[in-house]
Amino acid sequence: MAGSLDYVKICDSCPSGDGWGPSVTTETTLDGVPYAPFSKGDKLGRMADWTAEGKDRERGGRTQYNRNFRDQQVYGSSHAVTFNAPPAEDESTFSVVSNARDSTKSRYGRGAVFTRGRGARGGARTDARGGRAAGPGARQAGGRQGYGGYERGGRGGGRGGSGRRFGWRDYDKPARNRDASINIKGDWGLLEEIDFNRLGKLNLETDDGEDLEDYGFLYYYDRSYDKQPVKGAEKKLTALDRAAYNVTTSSDPIIQELADKDEATIFATDTILSMLMCSTRSVYPWDIVITRQGNKIFLDKRDNASLDMVTVNENAIDAPLDAADGGRETINQPGALAEEATYINHNFVNQVVTESETAKANMANANPFYNASEDTDPPASRAYKYRRFDLSTNDEEPVYLVVRTEVDAVQKNAINGEDQHMTIRALNEFDSRAQGSGGALDWRAKLVSQRGAVVATEMKNNSCKLARWTVQSILSKSDIMKIGFVSRVNPRSNDKHVILGVIGWKPRDFANQMNLSLSNGWGIVRTIADMCLKHEGGDGKFVLLKDPNKSILRLYDVPAGSLDEDEEDEEEDGEDGEENDE
């Protein structure tokens, strides 16, 4: 058998070359030495790493591209399996026991650690929409330092430190539960429930209105308040006893005369009408009493209602807290701040005018509410203008609205010398560092140098209040709206204030800056009026209520005498409180 083998053929069948196996190509060798392919972008660390393949680089399903991972990007690391030896069967059960203490820290909970510097992406910057975390001590654009968390300031909330800083302490805070502005009884019938999204889609174009009658008089505005005061020499707010009136619609004798003449279908005051037109911006609860008499609608307010109070930081993300919600300082709670703001507005209007019997603008008629024999205080500078607006949608069914508007002062036009009517209001600062300030800037330091930022912050924190003031100015056809900036002398005391400055705007321009739509407001008024007029129950009373905790308006049908009983109960409670005080 050996003789039958042809060794020459066997040798010829062997592959060419010195070695056995497949032929060697130049694609996987360098000077005859095999190597693993790599990318030119790989970081040069170690020449080879056969242990990196088994490491877990996945955390939460996402690769952590941090500094430690970049050090492991070595030549051939992704192809290290090429040189791996076949694993033994018992290697899967092998583990290394370490005596070192695990220093891994929890991300949330007590002792939570917030990273800083290069390790935290965006640790030293905040996103324009407030979506990224801010590292501890990260310098905000507005000069405020805040700890890590999330800036939820809405549009531009992350800039200027103006947004609320939500961190690990706030994720489980309970929602605030506010009480309704009026007690809802069981015999009240719910007619309609409208959310703010539906209200925001209403639209009704109207004219600029026409003047019917005007009453009262106006003093001239003191232009010295427009000048920036010297630091440390600001004018103090002085309490002046002047007779000012805020009579509801049904109690106004002039409106009753106009109703008897069938001048309009809907009657209201500017305080009530502005709240209804700006209802989609409101947060705090309120209510309006609607009376239907035949084909006429009267929008009224209850005595001592919340509509008469001036709110503070109602729209701030971190609004002032009540005592039940954890408010610590009594003077910085919503009720105390509203009383302080109302007091400031009443006295500020009287202080910034020059009282002179020889230099004042008299309206065609005297003040209808002032009685010299009963009122000991002199009347305040106030003009009442009764104006009519056309809310008709067609010529067949005309619908008109009469509103009593108010003007606070008058000034001479610097160009032509004509009288310009103006409304005067005041914003108040309580403590820029306290809870509920809404990230407001320090007015004493920033009102002159960063006036735009101060005003923008107030537009965000007091959107509803400023919108109401603007609507009232437009309804009265005022030429100028003056807004004063009043601050506490001492943040710990709410009884002494100083005037830091006064800024004036044209009401229409200010409305455009706030993105305020008057046509939307007129659409809301017409819609609510139609609901009451089309109700099958005939004459009666309705209550329009803002839900205390939701963005919803509810319209109730109130039985006769139900609201009168509530008013009597409130009067009895007030008398009992006075007796207890004595």
C-alpha positions in Angstrom: 0.0 0.0 0.0 2.9 2.3 0.7 4.1 1.8 -2.8 1.0 3.1 -4.2 1.4 6.6 -2.6 2.8 9.3 -4.8 4.6 11.6 -2.5 5.2 14.1 -5.3 1.5 14.6 -5.8 0.9 15.0 -2.0 3.6 17.7 -1.9 2.1 19.5 -4.9 -1.3 19.6 -3.2 0.1 21.4 -0.1 -0.6 25.2 -0.1 2.2 27.5 -1.0 4.1 29.3 1.6 6.0 28.4 4.8 3.1 27.8 7.1 -0.2 25.9 7.4 -3.7 27.3 7.4 -5.5 29.9 5.3 -3.5 32.4 3.3 -2.3 35.5 5.0 -3.7 38.8 3.6 -2.5 42.3 4.0 -5.9 43.6 5.2 -5.5 42.3 8.8 -1.7 42.4 9.1 0.9 45.1 9.5 4.3 43.9 8.5 3.1 40.3 9.0 1.7 41.0 12.5 -2.1 40.6 12.8 -4.0 43.5 14.5 -7.6 44.5 15.2 -9.2 47.3 13.1 -9.8 50.7 14.9 -11.1 54.1 14.2 -8.9 57.2 13.9 -11.2 59.0 16.3 -10.5 56.5 19.1 -8.6 57.9 22.1 -5.1 56.5 22.6 -5.1 54.9 26.0 -3.9 51.3 26.3 -2.5 49.3 23.5 -5.1 46.5 24.1 -7.9 45.8 26.6 -9.4 42.3 26.7 -11.5 43.0 29.9 -13.6 46.0 28.8 -16.0 44.0 26.7 -17.7 42.6 29.8 -18.1 45.9 31.6 -21.6 47.3 32.0 -21.7 50.8 30.5 -25.4 50.9 30.3 -27.2 52.9 33.0 -30.9 53.3 32.7 -30.7 52.3 29.0 -28.4 55.1 28.0 -24.7 55.2 27.5 -22.9 57.5 30.0 -20.4 59.5 27.9 -18.5 60.8 30.9 -14.8 61.3 31.4 -14.2 57.8 32.8 -15.8 56.2 29.8 -13.7 58.2 27.4 -10.6 56.8 29.1 -11.7 53.3 28.2 -11.9 54.1 24.4 -8.7 52.2 23.5 -7.4 50.8 20.2 -9.2 47.6 19.3 -11.5 47.6 22.3 -14.5 47.0 20.2 -12.8 44.1 18.5 -11.2 42.6 21.5 -13.2 39.4 21.1 -10.9 38.5 18.2 -8.1 37.7 20.6 -10.2 36.2 23.4 -9.5 32.7 24.4 -12.4 30.3 24.7 -13.9 30.9 28.2 -13.8 28.1 30.7 -17.0 26.6 32.0 -16.4 27.7 35.6 -15.6 31.4 34.8 -19.2 32.5 34.9 -19.3 31.6 38.6 -16.1 33.4 39.5 -16.5 36.7 41.4 -14.1 39.0 43.3 -14.9 39.9 46.9 -14.1 43.6 47.8 -13.8 45.0 51.3 -14.0 48.6 50.0 -17.1 50.5 51.1 -19.5 51.4 48.4 -19.7 55.2 48.1 -22.6 55.4 45.7 -25.0 58.1 46.8 -28.7 58.3 46.2 -30.0 60.8 43.7 -33.1 61.7 45.7 -34.1 61.6 49.3 -32.2 62.8 52.4 -28.6 63.8 51.7 -29.2 63.9 48.0 -26.2 65.1 46.1 -26.4 67.6 43.3 -23.4 67.5 40.9 -21.5 70.6 39.9 -19.0 71.5 37.3 -18.1 69.5 34.2 -19.7 66.3 35.5 -23.3 67.8 35.3 -24.3 68.8 31.8 -25.7 72.3 32.0 -24.8 72.6 35.7 -23.8 76.2 35.3 -26.5 77.3 32.9 -30.3 77.3 32.7 -32.4 76.7 29.8 -34.6 79.5 28.4 -37.7 77.4 29.1 -36.6 76.3 32.5 -36.0 72.7 31.6 -32.5 72.0 32.8 -31.1 71.7 36.2 -29.0 74.4 37.8 -26.0 73.4 39.9 -25.6 74.7 43.4 -24.4 78.3 43.4 -24.9 78.5 39.6 -25.1 82.1 38.7 -28.4 83.1 37.3 -28.8 85.8 34.7 -30.7 87.9 37.2 -28.1 87.8 39.9 -29.8 85.2 42.1 -28.1 82.0 43.2 -30.2 78.9 43.4 -29.7 75.2 44.2 -30.2 72.4 41.8 -33.7 71.5 40.7 -35.9 72.5 37.8 -36.7 76.0 36.7 -40.4 76.1 35.8 -40.9 79.7 34.9 -42.9 79.3 31.8 -41.6 81.4 28.9 -38.3 82.9 29.9 -38.7 81.4 33.4 -35.2 80.2 33.6 -33.7 83.7 33.0 -33.1 86.2 35.7 -33.8 83.7 38.4 -37.4 84.7 38.0 -38.9 81.2 37.9 -39.7 79.0 40.8 -36.9 76.6 41.6 -38.3 73.1 42.0 -35.9 70.6 43.4 -35.9 67.3 45.3 -37.8 68.9 48.2 -40.8 69.8 46.1 -41.7 66.6 44.2 -44.2 65.4 46.8 -45.7 68.7 47.9 -49.5 68.5 48.2 -51.6 70.8 45.9 -53.1 73.9 47.5 -56.7 73.7 48.3 -58.4 77.1 48.4 -61.9 77.8 49.7 -64.6 79.1 47.4 -65.4 82.8 47.6 -69.1 82.0 48.4 -70.8 79.1 50.1 -72.7 77.0 47.5 -76.0 75.6 48.8 -77.7 72.4 47.8 -80.7 74.1 46.3 -78.6 76.0 43.7 -78.9 74.6 40.2 -75.8 74.2 38.1 -76.6 75.6 34.6 -73.2 75.6 32.9 -69.6 74.7 33.5 -67.1 76.3 31.2 -63.3 75.7 31.3 -60.8 78.4 30.5 -59.8 76.7 27.2 -63.3 77.2 25.8 -63.4 80.8 27.1 -60.1 81.6 25.4 -61.6 80.7 22.0 -64.4 83.3 22.2 -64.2 86.4 20.1 -66.4 89.5 19.5 -65.3 92.7 17.9 -66.8 95.9 19.2 -66.4 99.6 18.7 -64.6 102.0 21.0 -67.8 103.0 22.8 -69.6 106.3 23.3 -69.9 108.6 26.3 -73.4 109.0 27.8 -72.8 111.0 30.9 -70.0 112.0 33.2 -69.9 113.0 36.9 -67.4 114.2 39.5 -64.2 116.2 39.1 -60.4 115.6 38.6 -57.3 117.1 40.2 -54.2 117.5 38.1 -51.4 115.0 38.3 -48.2 116.0 40.1 -45.4 115.5 37.5 -42.7 115.6 40.1 -43.4 111.9 40.8 -42.3 111.0 37.3 -38.7 112.0 38.2 -36.5 109.3 39.6 -36.0 110.0 43.3 -32.6 110.3 44.9 -31.5 107.2 46.7 -32.3 107.5 50.4 -34.6 110.5 49.8 -37.7 108.7 48.4 -41.1 110.2 49.2 -43.0 108.3 51.9 -46.6 107.1 51.2 -48.9 109.2 53.3 -52.4 108.1 54.4 -55.0 110.7 53.3 -58.7 110.5 54.3 -60.7 111.0 51.1 -64.2 109.8 50.4 -64.1 107.2 47.5 -67.0 105.1 46.5 -67.3 101.7 44.8 -71.0 101.2 44.6 -72.3 98.1 42.9 -74.3 98.2 39.7 -77.9 97.8 41.1 -77.3 100.4 43.7 -76.1 103.1 41.3 -78.9 105.7 40.7 -77.5 106.7 37.3 -77.5 103.2 36.0 -81.1 102.8 37.2 -82.1 105.9 35.2 -80.3 104.6 32.1 -82.0 101.2 32.5 -85.4 102.9 32.8 -84.7 104.6 29.5 -83.8 101.3 27.8 -80.3 102.5 26.9 -78.8 99.0 27.0 -79.3 95.4 27.8 -76.3 94.7 30.0 -75.2 97.0 32.9 -72.0 96.7 34.9 -69.2 98.6 36.6 -65.6 98.6 35.3 -64.4 96.6 38.4 -66.9 93.7 37.7 -66.6 93.9 33.9 -62.8 93.8 33.9 -62.8 90.7 36.2 -65.2 88.9 33.8 -63.2 89.9 30.7 -59.9 88.8 32.3 -61.3 85.7 33.9 -59.0 83.3 32.0 -56.0 84.9 33.8 -57.4 84.5 37.3 -56.2 82.0 39.9 -57.9 83.1 43.1 -61.6 82.4 43.6 -64.2 85.1 42.9 -67.9 85.4 42.2 -70.3 87.7 40.4 -74.0 88.0 41.1 -76.1 88.4 37.9 -79.6 89.7 38.2 -82.1 89.3 35.3 -85.0 91.7 35.1 -87.0 91.2 32.0 -84.7 91.5 29.1 -82.0 93.3 31.1 -78.9 91.9 32.8 -77.2 93.5 35.9 -73.7 92.4 36.9 -73.3 92.9 40.6 -70.8 92.2 43.4 -71.5 91.3 47.0 -70.5 93.6 49.8 -66.9 93.1 50.9 -66.4 90.7 48.0 -62.9 89.6 46.8 -63.4 91.8 43.6 -62.7 94.9 45.8 -59.3 93.6 47.0 -56.1 94.0 45.1 -54.3 90.7 44.8 -50.5 90.3 45.1 -48.5 87.8 43.0 -51.7 85.9 42.1 -50.1 84.4 39.0 -46.7 83.6 40.4 -45.6 80.0 40.2 -44.8 80.0 43.9 -47.6 82.3 45.0 -47.8 83.4 48.7 -48.9 80.7 51.1 -51.8 80.7 53.5 -51.3 79.7 57.1 -53.0 76.3 56.3 -50.5 75.7 53.5 -47.4 76.5 55.5 -47.1 80.3 55.3 -44.9 81.3 58.2 -45.0 85.1 58.1 -48.5 86.5 58.7 -47.8 89.8 56.9 -46.8 87.9 53.8 -49.9 85.7 53.5 -52.4 86.3 50.6 -55.1 88.0 52.8 -52.7 90.4 54.5 -50.9 91.2 51.2 -54.3 92.0 49.6 -55.3 94.4 52.4 -51.9 96.1 52.2 -52.1 96.5 48.4 -55.6 97.9 48.6 -54.5 100.4 51.2 -51.6 101.4 49.1 -53.7 101.9 46.0 -56.3 104.0 47.8 -53.7 106.4 49.3 -51.3 106.5 46.3 -54.0 107.9 44.0 -54.8 110.7 46.5 -51.1 111.5 47.1 -49.9 112.0 43.5 -52.4 114.7 42.6 -52.2 118.4 43.4 -55.4 119.3 45.3 -56.5 122.8 44.3 -60.0 124.1 44.2 -59.0 126.6 41.5 -57.1 124.2 39.3 -59.2 121.1 38.7 -61.3 119.7 35.8 -65.0 119.5 36.6 -67.3 117.1 34.8 -70.7 118.1 33.5 -72.4 116.8 36.7 -71.4 116.6 40.4 -70.4 113.4 42.2 -73.6 111.3 42.5 -72.5 109.5 45.6 -71.1 112.3 47.7 -73.3 113.9 50.3 -71.7 116.8 52.1 -74.1 116.6 55.1 -73.2 112.9 55.8 -69.6 112.6 54.6 -67.0 114.3 56.8 -64.1 113.5 54.6 -63.6 115.6 51.4 -64.3 113.7 48.1 -61.4 112.1 46.3 -60.3 113.1 42.8 -62.6 110.9 40.7 -64.6 111.1 37.6 -67.4 108.6 36.7 -68.0 108.2 33.0 -71.0 106.1 31.9 -70.1 104.7 28.5 -72.0 102.4 26.1 -70.6 99.6 23.9 -72.3 97.7 21.0 -72.2 93.9 21.5 -74.6 93.1 18.7 -73.9 90.2 16.4 -76.6 91.2 13.9 -78.9 94.2 13.2 -82.1 92.4 14.0 -81.2 91.9 17.7 -79.2 94.8 19.0 -77.4 94.3 22.3 -75.8 97.2 24.1 -73.7 97.3 27.3 -73.5 100.3 29.7 -70.5 100.4 32.1 -69.6 102.9 34.7 -65.9 103.7 34.4 -63.6 105.7 36.6 -60.8 108.2 35.9 -58.4 109.2 38.6 -56.6 112.4 37.4 -55.9 114.7 34.5 -52.8 116.3 33.1 -52.0 118.8 30.4 -50.6 117.5 27.1 -47.1 118.8 26.7 -47.6 119.5 22.9 -51.1 120.9 22.5 -52.0 121.7 26.1 -55.2 119.6 26.0 -56.4 117.7 29.1 -55.5 114.1 29.2 -57.4 111.7 31.4 -55.4 109.1 33.3 -55.9 106.1 35.6 -53.5 105.7 38.5 -52.5 102.4 40.1 -49.7 101.1 42.3 -47.7 97.9 42.4 -46.2 97.0 45.8 -43.1 95.1 46.8 -43.1 93.2 50.1 -39.9 91.3 50.2 -37.9 90.1 47.2 -36.3 87.3 49.3 -39.5 86.0 50.9 -41.6 83.0 49.8 -44.1 84.1 47.3 -42.1 86.9 45.8 -42.1 85.1 42.4 -38.4 85.7 41.8 -38.9 89.5 41.7 -35.9 91.7 41.5 -34.9 94.2 44.2 -36.7 97.3 43.1 -34.4 99.7 45.0 -31.4 98.3 43.0 -32.9 97.4 39.7 -35.9 99.7 39.0 -33.7 102.3 37.3 -31.0 100.1 35.6 -33.3 97.2 34.7 -36.8 98.7 34.4 -37.8 96.4 31.6 -36.9 93.3 33.6 -38.8 94.5 36.7 -41.9 95.2 34.6 -41.7 91.9 32.8 -41.5 90.1 36.1 -44.6 91.9 37.4 -46.4 91.0 34.2 -45.8 87.4 34.9 -46.5 87.4 38.6 -49.5 89.8 38.4 -50.9 89.0 35.0 -54.6 89.1 36.1 -54.3 92.3 38.1 -52.4 94.2 35.4 -54.8 93.0 32.8 -57.8 94.2 34.8 -56.2 97.6 35.3 -55.5 97.9 31.5 -59.1 96.9 30.6 -60.4 99.5 33.1 -58.2 102.2 31.5 -59.4 101.2 28.0 -63.0 101.1 29.0 -62.8 104.6 30.4 -61.0 105.8 27.3 -58.1 107.1 29.4 -55.1 108.5 27.5 -52.5 107.4 30.0 -52.2 104.7 32.7 -49.7 105.5 35.5 -48.3 102.7 37.6 -46.4 103.5 40.8 -43.8 101.2 42.4 -44.3 101.3 46.2 -42.1 99.3 48.6 -41.9 98.7 52.3 -39.5 100.7 54.3 -38.7 97.6 56.3 -39.6 94.2 54.8 -40.7 93.0 58.2 -43.2 95.7 58.6 -46.3 96.4 56.4 -47.4 99.8 57.7 -44.7 102.1 56.3 -44.0 102.5 52.6 -41.9 104.6 50.2 -42.6 105.5 46.5 -39.7 104.4 44.3 -41.0 105.6 41.0 -43.9 106.1 38.6 -44.1 104.8 35.0 -46.7 105.7 32.4 -48.0 103.8 29.4 -50.7 104.2 26.8 -53.3 101.6 27.7 -53.5 100.1 24.2 -49.7 99.7 24.0 -49.6 98.1 27.4 -52.3 95.7 26.4 -50.3 94.6 23.3 -47.2 94.0 25.5 -49.3 91.7 27.8 -50.9 89.9 24.8 -54.3 91.0 26.1 -57.2 90.5 23.7 -60.2 92.8 24.3 -62.2 90.9 21.7 -61.9 87.7 23.7 -63.1 89.6 26.8 -66.2 90.9 25.0 -66.9 87.4 23.7 -66.9 86.1 27.3 -69.3 88.9 28.4 -71.7 88.3 25.6 -71.7 84.5 26.1 -72.4 84.7 29.8 -75.2 87.3 29.2 -76.8 85.0 26.5 -76.8 82.1 29.0 -78.8 84.1 31.5 -81.1 85.7 29.0 -82.0 82.3 27.4 -82.7 80.6 30.7 -86.2 79.3 30.8 -86.8 80.3 34.4 -87.5 84.0 33.6 -86.4 86.7 36.1 -84.1 85.7 38.9 -80.6 85.7 40.1 -77.5 83.8 39.0 -74.1 83.4 40.5 -71.0 83.1 38.3 -68.3 81.4 40.3 -64.6 80.8 39.6 -63.6 77.4 40.9 -61.1 77.9 43.7 -58.8 75.1 42.6 -59.5 74.6 38.8 -59.6 76.7 35.7 -63.3 76.5 35.4 -66.3 78.9 35.6 -69.6 77.7 36.9 -73.0 79.4 36.5 -75.6 78.6 39.1 -79.3 79.4 39.2 -80.0 80.8 42.7 -83.5 80.6 44.3 -85.1 83.8 45.5 -83.9 85.0 48.9 -80.9 82.6 49.0 -78.3 85.3 48.7 -80.1 87.6 51.1 -79.9 85.0 53.8 -76.1 84.7 53.2 -75.7 88.4 53.6 -77.7 88.4 56.8 -75.6 85.6 58.2 -72.4 87.5 57.3 -73.7 90.6 59.0 -74.5 88.6 62.2 -71.1 87.0 62.2 -69.5 90.4 61.9 -71.5 91.8 64.8 -70.7 88.8 66.9 -67.0 89.3 66.2 -67.2 92.9 67.2 -68.9 92.0 70.5 -66.2 89.5 71.2 -63.5 92.1 70.6 -65.1 94.4 73.0 
